[in-house]
Amino acid sequence: MSSRSSNFVCRAAASVISCFLILAPVAVVAPIPAAARPAPDSFADLAARLLPSVVNISTTQTIKSDRGREHSGPEIPQFPPGSPFEEFFRDFFDRGLPKSGRPEAQPRKGTSLGSGFIIDPAGYVVTNNHVIADADEITVILHDDTNLKAEVVGRDTKTDIALLKVKTDKPLAAAIWGDSDGSRVGDWVLAIGNPFGLGGSVTAGILSARQRDINSGPYDDFLQTDASINRGNSGGPMFNMDGEVIGINTAIYSPSGGSIGIGFAIPSSLAREVVAELRNEPDHNVHRGWLGVRIQAVTDEIAESLGLDKARGALVASVSDSGPAQLGGIQAGDVVLSFDGREVSDMRRLPRLVAETPVGKTVPVTLWRKRKENVVEVKVGRLEESEQQQASAPEVVGKSGKGEGGVVKTLGLTLSGITADLKEKFSLSDDSKGVVVVDVARDSPAAAKGVRAGDVIMEAAQEEVKSPGEVSTKIDEAKKSGRKSILLLVERQGDLRFIALRLDQG
């Protein structure tokens, strides 16, 4: 996993220098307090029961030195990255070697430490993929300090989960999966791991938030906790008060590199299914569901233009030819409101729901189309590596057809039918269909939404348009009906996206 912010310290194997990825009068009624489990007097009994199921993970890998330091003289002392002493000692030791006599950089062994937990007495261990990434050798250290060599059974880079197997002549203490979906914000949690390589350490806190998206991958759905998590806790378990694993500690938010009480864990509802596939599938890979759509966020303006009560769901920008969505009747312009009975609260939730659905399962999909709800049945396909199912600008070629001439100015746009000259000027394909944007007025609502000359408007108000006059007519109809915005389907060099333009500013 990689960080998108300098405040995330990523790759949390606590090594020498490895880092950690780091919503009329009324009667007043007294509120009824929600039933909650009281804070325990001590976590000691629970910790004593759980510690044997948590392991430390040590890895070694071959790394290349950035300079020639392998010489017969004393080794440079190790300091934290960025320390002024690091540069001082490097310069001091290098001064003793003539530049011409410095040897070439030699590969050397690096060591990093992380955490994990046993899920089967037979020796299956779960951790983060980044803890064991690029490792030449993996050692699992049990609570009683027994060292066992481990092999990688399977790994999933998209969720940062890895499954290991150790050989053992006796049953190991195993943790039990819990239901992260049943955990509530405010519940007590316990984190156990190997911070800074110190060995099994226990910290307690509460579940601070759910469904956090930290931009680390396409299926972000993290639990947030204030239990102290530091470098080396990566891959360790987060337990509920029943001693069940509800998360895999994976990331921290930290400007300094240490814990400030904002840690993130992969929920067990996701991790458990991933681990099961890594273990049971013949190829030890995760097979995710595929819908065959390109989606974008539903903004307030788009919601208003479609007649939705609020911004929710995922707007379908395009569908893949002969994909599950197209075969099931899903169309561009539909808004997916629920998938397999589960609400699609926002755009990013849909890929996660689809990915978790078994391949080949037929599921109901609730759509918003033509200002009302529709339900279709879709048979989920299998996501291949080459297929993208994320919220991004779609990549589909335009439809065929010929445009009509004429120029119209509206909403800060100068529109024209597609002509031979405009095809050449804007490098449009021969089969381009729709209305081409010739110019965009500065400070217009269209300019604010990123519309630019050369874009082709294919639909207005979810109706196909072939001439500038048709676009103008659709805008007038929208104004007369009291709408505040109009939805346009715009193509740019083969990419499609929906844009809602406000009408009261045009």
Secondary structure as UniProt FT lines:
FT   TURN            6..7
FT   HELIX           44..50
FT   HELIX           51..53
FT   STRAND          54..64
FT   TURN            81..82
FT   HELIX           84..94
FT   TURN            95..96
FT   HELIX           99..101
FT   STRAND          107..120
FT   TURN            121..123
FT   STRAND          124..128
FT   HELIX           129..132
FT   TURN            133..134
FT   STRAND          137..141
FT   TURN            143..144
FT   STRAND          147..156
FT   TURN            157..160
FT   STRAND          161..166
FT   STRAND          176..177
FT   HELIX           180..182
FT   TURN            185..186
FT   STRAND          188..193
FT   HELIX           195..197
FT   STRAND          201..212
FT   TURN            218..219
FT   STRAND          222..225
FT   TURN            231..232
FT   TURN            234..235
FT   STRAND          237..239
FT   TURN            241..242
FT   STRAND          244..253
FT   STRAND          263..267
FT   HELIX           268..280
FT   TURN            282..283
FT   STRAND          289..290
FT   STRAND          293..297
FT   HELIX           300..306
FT   STRAND          314..319
FT   TURN            321..322
FT   HELIX           324..328
FT   TURN            332..333
FT   STRAND          335..339
FT   TURN            340..341
FT   STRAND          342..343
FT   TURN            347..348
FT   HELIX           349..356
FT   TURN            359..360
FT   STRAND          362..369
FT   TURN            370..371
FT   STRAND          372..379
FT   STRAND          381..382
FT   TURN            385..386
FT   STRAND          407..410
FT   TURN            411..412
FT   STRAND          413..417
FT   HELIX           420..426
FT   TURN            430..431
FT   STRAND          435..440
FT   TURN            442..443
FT   HELIX           445..448
FT   TURN            449..450
FT   TURN            453..454
FT   STRAND          456..460
FT   TURN            461..462
FT   STRAND          463..464
FT   HELIX           468..480
FT   TURN            481..482
FT   STRAND          485..492
FT   TURN            493..494
FT   STRAND          495..502
FT   TURN            504..505
//
